[in-house]
Amino acid sequence: MPGRAGPRGRASGDRSNAARPEQVFAGRAWVAGRLQPVEIGVDGDGRIVRVARRVAGPRRHDVGDRVLLPSSTDIHVHFRDPGGPADVESFETGTVGAALGGVGLVGDMPNTVPPVVDLDAWTTKVDRAMGRLAVDALLFGAANSPAVIRRLAPYVSAFKLYMSPTTGVGKPPLPGSVGRILDAVSAAGLGLSVHAEAPDRFRIRPDRPPASPPDWDAERPAEAEARAVDRLLPAPPSLRLNVAHVTTRQVADRLAGLGHCFEATPHHLLLAARAGDDARFKVNPPLRSEAERARLWEAFRDGRVPIVASDHAPHAASEKAGPFAEAPSGMPGVETLLPLLLARVRDGELPIATLLRAACDRPARWMGVPQGRLAVGHRANFLVVDFRERRTISGRHLHAPCGWTAFEGWEGIFPTEHYRDGRPIVLDGQFVGDRSGSILRPEYALS
């Protein structure tokens, strides 16, 4: 079994009596509902063993008035490996971008070439990933059928169900098979993330191909998302369901009211469908109207969106430069996920506690991995952030080989330091780590 997966029980718990700190990190952190001075003791295994005002240890790193934050977990990335061209993305480039953006754990989707639908494809992907990961990874399997789920359940980190065609998925499972797929994943005890769009609600007009993001929104309307969610509910009570890239307040409120997990992306939270924009802004599901975007942002700001994830899905600039109708859907985002939202925190538009829950704590807990909080027993995966240091985002300065971003010219706050198990992987905004990232499985029951 690859990676650091442990037994399916509870996390390591209170380690304060099991080990003494070998190093101490001091700074300000969001603890007990406020930003305050704190010191974090880390043992030799890279776990947090003490969090207090003063912690004794042989080595000490004081970051002054900068802020210590837990590393983010991005549960939705497409690194196109295997099968993607080298000038678009790979495990090497994608995980370096993640590290520089403050993401310490990524969930890579199974719609690669070949797709992760059997043990051979799984082994191929693992072999390609090992020795090339700058951060840790969770590898999803494709939830194409109950038989596929049973074969892959002992190996994968979670499952992904595509209910509509998208990049690398030409023929999704029939609606009548969705219930059996949900039951099979529930029996496997793993999480299931769902691309929820119902193709029978698409409004395709062969005589009028889409030429802009509003056209794409009209062709794959919010009704298709709502109908797909109808087909997911009621899900088995024991199923760890996550609805990916929710785009509307209506669906968000429905899922939140039922207690189901779901995610929103920065592009659906911050960007709207505009008539003058090109295929760089073409994504599945589409960007929605400004009014719908504002309602979704309000739900996120108010803490009603459990998880934020990037849906990092880069394509070559040349592919995006073609006719809108023929261009692939997707945009890069793992490196800018946290910096964009930290800038919103700095501007007073987003509570820091809301961001930490959605970007750090909840996604790690949904995956069953003990990180995402500055807490005893958690891995010492954390960031150092200076909220005074803003940076203008530019595609040519990011690390996705595609070289572009839909957030060109926006402001971001990038971490100056990033630690994995207490060891530096980013210093002074530069990657200094190695390729020892692990492939993880849930360490404890998802919650």
C-alpha positions in Angstrom: 0.0 0.0 0.0 1.6 3.3 -1.0 1.9 6.3 1.3 1.5 6.9 5.0 -2.0 5.4 5.5 -2.7 4.1 8.9 -5.4 1.9 10.4 -9.0 2.8 10.1 -9.5 4.0 13.6 -9.2 7.4 15.3 -6.4 9.9 14.7 -3.3 9.8 16.9 -4.9 12.0 19.6 -3.2 13.8 22.4 0.6 13.4 21.9 1.6 15.9 24.5 2.8 13.2 26.9 4.2 10.9 24.2 6.9 13.2 22.8 8.7 16.4 23.6 9.0 19.2 21.1 12.2 19.1 19.0 11.4 22.5 17.5 9.2 25.4 18.3 7.5 27.8 16.0 6.4 31.1 17.4 4.1 33.8 15.9 0.5 34.9 15.8 -2.2 32.4 15.0 -6.0 32.1 15.0 -6.6 30.2 18.2 -9.7 30.1 20.4 -11.6 32.5 18.2 -9.0 35.3 17.9 -5.6 36.1 16.4 -3.1 35.9 19.3 0.5 35.1 20.0 1.1 31.4 20.1 3.9 28.8 20.1 3.7 25.4 18.5 5.8 22.5 19.6 6.6 19.8 16.9 8.1 16.4 17.6 10.6 14.4 15.6 7.8 12.7 13.6 6.5 16.0 12.4 3.4 16.1 14.6 2.2 18.9 16.8 2.6 18.0 20.4 1.9 21.3 22.2 0.2 24.6 21.4 0.5 27.3 24.1 1.7 30.8 24.9 5.2 29.4 25.8 6.6 26.1 24.6 10.2 24.9 25.5 12.3 23.2 22.9 15.9 22.9 21.7 15.2 24.7 18.3 13.1 27.8 17.9 11.8 29.7 14.9 10.1 33.0 15.7 8.2 34.6 12.7 7.5 37.8 14.6 4.2 39.5 13.8 3.6 37.3 10.7 0.8 34.8 11.0 0.9 31.0 11.3 -1.9 29.2 9.4 -2.5 25.5 8.7 -1.7 24.3 5.2 -4.7 24.1 2.9 -6.1 20.9 1.5 -7.4 21.2 -2.1 -9.6 18.1 -2.6 -10.2 18.8 -6.3 -7.3 19.1 -8.8 -6.5 17.7 -12.3 -2.8 17.3 -12.8 -3.3 15.5 -16.1 -0.8 12.8 -15.1 -0.7 10.4 -16.8 -1.9 11.3 -20.3 -1.5 15.1 -20.3 1.1 17.0 -22.4 4.1 18.2 -20.5 3.3 21.8 -21.4 0.0 21.7 -19.5 0.7 20.0 -16.1 2.3 17.1 -14.3 2.7 15.8 -10.8 6.0 17.8 -10.6 4.7 21.1 -11.7 1.3 20.8 -10.1 2.5 19.9 -6.6 5.2 22.7 -6.7 2.4 25.2 -7.5 0.4 23.8 -4.7 3.2 24.2 -2.2 3.9 27.8 -3.3 0.2 28.6 -2.9 -0.1 27.2 0.6 -1.7 23.8 -0.3 -0.1 20.9 1.5 -2.4 18.1 0.4 -4.2 17.6 -3.0 -6.9 15.3 -4.2 -6.2 14.3 -7.8 -9.1 13.3 -10.0 -9.3 10.0 -11.9 -10.2 11.3 -15.4 -6.7 10.8 -16.7 -5.5 8.8 -19.7 -6.0 6.0 -18.9 -8.8 6.8 -16.4 -8.5 5.2 -13.0 -11.0 2.4 -13.5 -8.9 -0.7 -12.7 -5.9 -1.8 -10.8 -3.6 -1.5 -13.8 -4.5 2.2 -14.3 -4.2 2.8 -10.5 -0.7 1.2 -10.4 0.4 3.2 -13.5 -0.7 6.4 -11.7 1.0 5.5 -8.4 4.3 4.6 -10.2 4.2 8.0 -12.0 3.5 9.9 -8.8 6.1 8.4 -6.4 9.3 10.4 -6.2 7.7 13.4 -8.0 5.4 14.9 -5.4 6.3 18.1 -3.7 3.3 17.8 -1.4 1.1 14.8 -0.3 -1.6 13.6 -2.6 -4.9 11.7 -2.4 -5.7 9.8 -5.6 -9.3 9.3 -6.5 -10.8 6.3 -8.4 -13.6 6.6 -10.9 -17.0 5.5 -9.6 -18.2 4.1 -12.9 -19.9 1.1 -11.6 -20.3 -1.0 -8.4 -17.8 -3.6 -9.9 -15.2 -0.9 -10.4 -15.8 0.5 -6.9 -15.3 -2.9 -5.3 -12.0 -3.5 -7.2 -10.5 -0.1 -6.4 -11.8 0.4 -2.8 -8.7 -1.2 -1.1 -6.4 1.2 -2.9 -7.8 4.6 -3.7 -8.3 7.5 -1.3 -11.8 8.3 -2.4 -14.1 8.1 -5.5 -15.3 10.6 -8.1 -18.6 10.2 -10.0 -19.2 12.2 -13.2 -22.9 12.5 -13.9 -22.3 14.4 -17.2 -19.7 14.5 -20.0 -16.6 16.7 -19.2 -12.9 16.5 -20.0 -11.9 12.9 -20.3 -15.4 11.6 -19.6 -17.4 11.0 -22.7 -20.1 8.7 -21.4 -21.1 9.0 -17.8 -23.1 6.3 -16.0 -26.8 6.2 -16.8 -29.1 7.9 -14.3 -30.7 4.6 -13.3 -27.3 3.3 -12.1 -26.5 6.2 -9.7 -28.3 4.7 -6.7 -26.3 1.4 -7.0 -23.1 3.5 -7.3 -23.9 5.5 -4.2 -24.6 2.2 -2.2 -21.3 0.7 -3.4 -19.2 3.7 -2.3 -21.1 3.8 1.0 -20.3 0.1 1.6 -16.6 0.8 0.8 -16.4 3.4 3.6 -14.7 6.0 1.4 -15.7 9.5 0.4 -17.5 10.2 -2.9 -17.2 13.5 -4.7 -19.7 14.1 -7.5 -19.7 16.3 -10.6 -23.4 17.0 -10.6 -24.9 18.1 -13.9 -27.8 16.3 -15.6 -27.1 16.1 -19.4 -30.8 15.7 -20.2 -31.3 19.3 -18.9 -28.6 20.8 -21.2 -30.0 23.1 -23.9 -27.8 22.4 -26.8 -28.5 24.3 -30.1 -26.5 22.9 -33.0 -27.5 25.9 -35.1 -26.1 28.3 -32.5 -22.8 27.1 -30.9 -21.8 28.9 -27.7 -19.5 31.9 -28.3 -19.1 33.3 -24.8 -19.4 32.4 -21.1 -23.1 33.5 -20.9 -23.8 31.2 -23.9 -22.2 28.4 -22.1 -24.2 29.2 -19.0 -27.4 29.0 -21.1 -26.3 25.7 -22.7 -25.5 24.0 -19.3 -27.9 25.9 -17.1 -28.3 25.9 -13.3 -31.4 23.7 -13.8 -29.0 20.8 -14.9 -27.1 21.1 -11.6 -30.2 21.1 -9.5 -31.6 18.1 -11.4 -28.4 16.1 -10.9 -28.6 16.9 -7.1 -32.2 15.6 -7.1 -30.9 12.3 -8.4 -28.3 12.1 -5.7 -30.8 12.6 -2.9 -31.6 11.0 -0.6 -28.1 9.5 -0.5 -27.4 6.5 1.9 -27.0 8.0 5.4 -23.6 6.5 5.8 -22.2 7.9 2.5 -19.6 10.6 2.8 -20.9 12.7 -0.1 -19.4 15.8 -1.4 -21.0 17.7 -4.3 -18.2 19.3 -6.3 -18.1 22.9 -7.7 -21.6 24.1 -6.6 -22.5 27.2 -8.6 -25.8 28.4 -7.2 -27.2 29.6 -3.8 -30.3 27.4 -4.3 -28.3 24.2 -4.5 -25.9 25.4 -1.7 -28.8 26.1 0.6 -30.5 22.8 -0.2 -27.4 20.7 0.5 -26.5 22.7 3.7 -30.1 22.3 5.0 -29.7 18.5 4.6 -26.3 18.4 6.2 -24.5 17.2 3.1 -20.9 18.3 2.2 -20.2 20.4 -0.9 -17.6 22.6 -2.3 -17.4 25.9 -4.2 -14.5 27.1 -6.3 -12.8 30.5 -6.3 -13.8 31.0 -9.9 -17.5 30.5 -9.2 -17.2 32.7 -6.1 -15.3 35.5 -7.7 -15.9 35.4 -11.5 -19.2 35.9 -13.4 -20.1 35.0 -17.0 -19.4 38.1 -19.1 -20.2 38.5 -22.8 -16.7 39.8 -23.7 -14.7 37.0 -22.1 -13.0 34.2 -24.1 -12.6 30.5 -23.6 -10.2 31.0 -20.7 -13.4 31.5 -18.7 -15.1 28.3 -20.0 -15.5 25.8 -17.2 -17.8 22.9 -16.3 -20.2 23.7 -14.7 -20.3 27.2 -16.2 -19.7 30.5 -14.6 -23.1 32.0 -13.7 -24.5 35.5 -13.7 -23.1 38.3 -11.5 -26.3 38.2 -9.4 -25.9 34.4 -8.8 -22.2 34.7 -8.1 -22.9 37.4 -5.5 -25.4 35.1 -3.8 -23.0 32.2 -3.7 -20.3 34.5 -2.3 -22.7 35.6 0.4 -23.3 32.0 1.4 -19.5 31.4 1.5 -18.8 34.5 3.5 -21.5 33.5 6.0 -20.0 30.1 6.5 -22.6 28.1 4.7 -20.2 26.5 2.2 -18.3 23.7 3.9 -15.3 23.4 1.5 -13.5 25.6 -1.0 -11.5 23.7 -3.7 -9.8 24.9 -6.9 -11.0 22.4 -9.5 -7.5 23.1 -11.0 -7.8 22.0 -14.6 -5.3 23.6 -16.9 -5.3 23.5 -20.7 -2.7 24.8 -23.2 -3.1 28.5 -24.1 -3.3 27.5 -27.8 -6.4 25.3 -27.0 -8.1 28.1 -25.2 -7.4 30.6 -28.0 -9.5 28.7 -30.5 -13.3 29.1 -31.1 -15.2 29.1 -27.8 -17.4 26.1 -28.8 -14.4 23.9 -29.5 -12.2 24.9 -26.6 -11.9 22.6 -23.6 -13.4 23.5 -20.3 -11.2 24.2 -17.2 -8.7 26.7 -15.8 -5.7 26.5 -13.5 -6.2 27.4 -9.9 -4.3 25.4 -7.2 -1.6 28.0 -6.8 -4.0 30.9 -6.4 -6.8 29.2 -4.4 -5.6 30.4 -1.0 -3.8 33.6 -2.0 -7.0 35.0 -3.6 -9.1 34.4 -0.5 -6.4 35.6 1.9 -6.5 38.9 0.0 -10.3 38.9 0.6 -9.6 38.4 4.3 -7.1 41.3 4.3 -9.7 43.5 2.7 -12.3 42.7 5.4 -14.6 40.8 2.9 -14.2 37.3 4.4 -13.7 36.2 8.1 -10.5 34.4 8.6 -12.2 31.7 10.7 -14.6 31.0 7.8 -11.7 30.6 5.3 -9.7 28.3 7.7 -12.6 26.0 8.1 -13.4 25.8 4.4 -9.9 25.7 3.0 -8.0 23.8 5.8 -10.0 22.0 8.4 -13.1 20.6 6.7 -11.4 19.3 3.5 -8.8 17.4 5.5 -11.4 16.0 7.9 -13.6 14.9 4.9 -10.6 13.0 3.6 -9.9 11.5 7.0 -6.4 13.0 7.3 -5.2 14.6 10.6 -4.2 18.1 9.4 -5.8 21.4 8.7 -5.7 22.7 12.3 -2.9 24.0 14.6 -3.8 21.3 17.1 -2.1 18.6 19.1 -2.0 15.3 17.2 -2.2 17.0 13.8 0.7 17.0 11.3 2.9 20.1 11.5 1.8 21.3 8.0 1.5 25.0 8.2 2.2 28.3 6.6 3.7 31.7 7.5 1.8 34.6 6.0 2.5 38.3 6.0 -0.8 40.1 5.3 1.1 43.2 4.4 2.7 41.5 1.4 0.3 41.6 -1.5 1.2 40.4 -5.0 -0.3 41.0 -8.4 -1.2 37.6 -9.9 0.3 37.0 -13.3 0.2 33.8 -15.4 3.8 34.0 -16.4 4.9 34.1 -12.7 2.8 31.1 -11.7 4.1 27.6 -12.0 1.5 25.8 -14.1 3.2 25.3 -17.5 0.2 26.5 -19.4 1.3 30.0 -18.5 -2.1 31.7 -18.0 -4.7 32.4 -15.3 -8.2 33.7 -15.4 -7.2 35.9 -12.4 -4.6 38.0 -14.3 -4.1 41.3 -12.5 -5.9 40.3 -9.3 -4.2 40.7 -5.9 -3.1 37.7 -3.9 -1.3 37.1 -0.6 1.1 34.1 -1.0 2.7 32.4 2.0 6.3 33.4 2.6 7.1 30.0 4.3 5.4 26.5 4.1 6.3 23.6 6.3 5.5 19.9 5.8 5.8 17.8 8.9 7.8 20.7 10.4 10.3 20.8 7.6 10.5 23.7 5.1 9.3 23.3 1.6 8.9 27.0 0.8 11.2 29.8 2.2 11.0 33.4 1.2 8.4 32.5 -1.4 10.7 30.0 -3.1 10.3 26.2 -3.3 13.1 24.5 -1.3 11.6 21.1 -0.7 12.2 17.7 -2.2 10.0 15.1 -3.9 9.2 13.0 -0.9 5.4 13.7 -0.9 3.3 10.6 0.0 0.1 9.1 -1.4 -2.3 9.0 1.5 -5.4 7.1 2.5 -7.8 8.0 5.2 -6.3 7.5 8.6 -9.5 7.6 10.5 -13.3 7.6 9.9 -14.4 10.5 7.8 -16.3 13.2 9.7 
